[in-house]
């Protein structure tokens, strides 16, 4: 019975980590009781990664829902808003200009 209680308290996490030497991303599914444990578990099992970040199933669903509901134009506009600033040289986009 104690094991069943333990399993019900665990949550599903998606953990994204990066190996800088190999320039490779990893996506791992991890079960854990709290939000710090999955990152630590991945870093322990993959000592070559430089960092790991975990998202709960609820967070992943929210991200997927936001992506699904946004139009391609909204995605492009948000990306430009988030990444371009006046002090950074303009990056080439699909129209070849920095957004106004």
C-alpha positions in Angstrom: 0.0 0.0 0.0 2.9 2.4 0.8 4.2 2.0 -2.8 0.8 2.9 -4.3 0.8 6.1 -2.2 4.3 7.0 -3.4 3.3 6.5 -7.0 0.2 8.7 -6.7 2.4 11.6 -5.4 4.8 11.4 -8.3 4.3 13.7 -11.3 5.2 13.4 -14.9 7.9 15.7 -16.1 9.5 16.5 -19.5 13.2 17.4 -18.9 15.2 19.1 -21.6 19.0 19.1 -21.2 21.9 20.0 -23.4 25.4 18.5 -24.0 27.6 21.5 -25.0 30.5 19.3 -26.3 28.4 17.3 -28.7 25.9 20.1 -29.3 23.0 17.8 -28.7 19.7 18.3 -26.9 18.0 15.5 -24.9 14.3 15.2 -24.0 13.6 12.8 -21.2 10.4 11.8 -19.5 10.9 11.5 -15.7 8.7 10.6 -12.8 9.4 12.6 -9.6 7.7 13.9 -6.4 8.8 17.5 -6.8 10.0 20.0 -9.4 13.7 19.9 -8.4 14.1 16.1 -8.5 13.8 15.5 -12.3 16.5 18.0 -13.2 18.9 16.5 -10.6 18.1 13.0 -11.8 18.8 13.9 -15.4 22.0 15.7 -14.5 23.1 12.7 -12.5 22.3 10.2 -15.2 23.7 12.4 -18.0 26.8 14.0 -16.3 27.9 15.4 -19.7 24.9 17.9 -19.9 25.6 21.5 -18.8 22.0 22.1 -17.5 18.5 20.6 -17.4 15.1 22.2 -17.1 11.9 20.4 -16.2 8.3 21.1 -17.0 5.3 19.4 -15.5 2.7 17.7 -17.7 0.4 20.6 -17.0 3.1 23.1 -18.2 3.8 21.1 -21.3 0.0 21.0 -22.1 -0.1 24.7 -21.7 2.8 25.3 -24.0 1.3 23.0 -26.6 -2.1 24.6 -26.3 -0.5 28.1 -26.7 1.4 27.0 -29.8 -1.6 25.3 -31.3 -3.8 28.3 -30.8 -1.4 30.9 -32.3 -1.5 31.8 -35.9 1.8 31.7 -37.9 1.7 35.5 -38.0 1.4 35.8 -34.2 4.3 33.3 -33.8 6.5 35.3 -36.1 5.5 38.7 -34.5 6.1 37.3 -31.0 9.5 35.8 -32.0 10.6 39.2 -33.5 9.4 41.1 -30.4 11.2 38.7 -28.0 14.5 38.5 -29.9 15.1 41.8 -31.7 16.0 45.1 -30.0 17.4 48.4 -31.2 20.9 47.7 -29.8 21.2 44.4 -31.7 21.9 44.3 -35.4 18.8 43.2 -37.4 18.6 39.5 -38.1 17.4 38.5 -41.5 13.8 37.2 -41.4 11.6 35.8 -44.1 10.9 39.4 -45.3 14.4 40.6 -44.9 13.7 43.4 -42.5 13.4 44.1 -38.8 9.8 44.5 -37.5 8.7 48.1 -36.8 
